[in-house]
Amino acid sequence: RSTVEIAIYNALGQKIKTLLSQTQEAGNHRIVWDATNNSGEVVSSGIYFYRVSAGSVSEMKRMVLLR
């Protein structure tokens, strides 16, 4: 078990959405971002980053959202 956080950031580095922030069992998991921010507003097309943190490990990757 480990505390896992998955967050989405805009091109300015501002956190716009927290998809997950809880303790998870080890294994494969799946989560889908509905292209909204924390206020429920649909975000525009563009470059976004997602960060996955689990325990002391953290990794950030780039993604492109096209509408």
Number of C-alpha atoms within 10 A of each C-alpha: 10 13 14 18 18 19 18 25 19 17 11 9 10 11 17 16 19 16 17 15 14 10 13 14 10 8 6 5 7 4 8 6 11 10 16 14 18 12 8 10 9 11 14 11 11 12 14 19 18 19 17 17 18 18 11 8 8 12 10 13 10 13 11 10 11 9 8
